Amino acid sequence: GATDFDQSTLFKKIYEEEYGSFGGAPYSALIGDFEFDRTPSDMYLLEQISHVAAAAHAPFISAASPSILGLESFTDIDRPRDVSKIFET
């Protein structure tokens, strides 16, 4: 459901054991050492992590795959394209 994130191990570690506990040490930021693409599984994971990060008042910082912008590599970023079309799908 929409609130499943608060039952996750990540939520318990980040929020319940630190931010939500007296004497806990809240995280300043959450760092993901991986990149997200537009696949449904990545979008779902990103959504769930964003809920945990928001509850803990900590930004989540990770990387976007070049495929998010329709690129094979970020070295292609300077090639002309209509970026608005990418975000319409």
C-alpha positions as CSV (number, residue, x, y, z in Angstrom):
1,G,0.0,0.0,0.0
2,A,0.8,3.7,0.1
3,T,2.3,3.5,3.6
4,D,4.4,0.3,3.2
5,F,7.6,2.4,3.5
6,D,7.1,2.8,7.2
7,Q,7.2,-1.0,7.7
8,S,10.5,-1.3,5.8
9,T,13.9,-2.2,7.4
10,L,15.3,1.1,5.9
11,F,12.6,3.1,7.7
12,K,13.3,1.3,11.0
13,K,17.0,2.0,10.8
14,I,16.9,5.6,9.5
15,Y,13.8,6.9,11.3
16,E,12.8,4.7,14.2
17,E,16.2,3.9,15.6
18,E,17.7,7.4,15.1
19,Y,15.5,10.3,14.2
20,G,12.4,9.0,16.1
21,S,14.3,7.9,19.2
22,F,15.3,10.0,22.2
23,G,19.1,10.4,22.1
24,G,19.2,9.1,18.5
25,A,21.6,10.5,16.0
26,P,19.6,11.7,13.0
27,Y,21.2,11.4,9.6
28,S,22.0,14.6,7.8
29,A,21.7,13.0,4.4
30,L,21.2,9.6,2.8
31,I,23.6,8.7,0.0
32,G,22.8,6.0,-2.6
33,D,25.8,4.7,-4.4
34,F,23.9,3.7,-7.5
35,E,21.9,5.2,-10.4
36,F,18.2,5.2,-11.1
37,D,16.7,4.7,-14.5
38,R,13.0,4.9,-15.7
39,T,12.1,1.2,-15.0
40,P,9.1,0.7,-12.8
41,S,11.2,-1.1,-10.2
42,D,13.6,1.8,-9.9
43,M,10.8,4.4,-9.8
44,Y,9.1,2.4,-7.0
45,L,12.3,2.1,-5.0
46,L,13.0,5.8,-5.5
47,E,9.5,6.6,-4.3
48,Q,9.9,4.4,-1.2
49,I,13.3,5.8,-0.3
50,S,12.0,9.4,-0.8
51,H,9.3,8.7,1.8
52,V,11.9,7.5,4.3
53,A,14.2,10.5,3.6
54,A,11.3,12.9,3.9
55,A,10.2,11.4,7.3
56,A,13.7,11.7,8.6
57,H,14.2,15.2,7.2
58,A,17.3,14.1,5.3
59,P,17.9,14.6,1.6
60,F,18.5,11.5,-0.5
61,I,21.3,11.9,-2.9
62,S,22.0,9.4,-5.7
63,A,22.6,9.4,-9.4
64,A,20.4,9.3,-12.5
65,S,21.1,7.0,-15.3
66,P,21.8,8.7,-18.6
67,S,18.8,6.8,-20.0
68,I,16.5,9.0,-17.9
69,L,17.3,11.7,-20.5
70,G,17.3,9.3,-23.4
71,L,21.1,9.2,-23.5
72,E,23.5,6.3,-23.7
73,S,26.1,8.3,-21.9
74,F,26.2,11.8,-20.2
75,T,28.9,12.7,-22.7
76,D,26.0,13.0,-25.2
77,I,24.4,15.8,-23.1
78,D,25.5,18.5,-25.4
79,R,23.7,17.1,-28.4
80,P,20.5,18.9,-29.3
81,R,17.3,17.2,-28.2
82,D,13.8,18.2,-27.0
83,V,14.0,17.4,-23.3
84,S,10.4,18.3,-22.7
85,K,9.3,15.2,-24.8
86,I,11.4,12.9,-22.5
87,F,9.4,14.0,-19.4
88,E,6.0,13.7,-21.1
89,T,6.3,9.9,-21.2
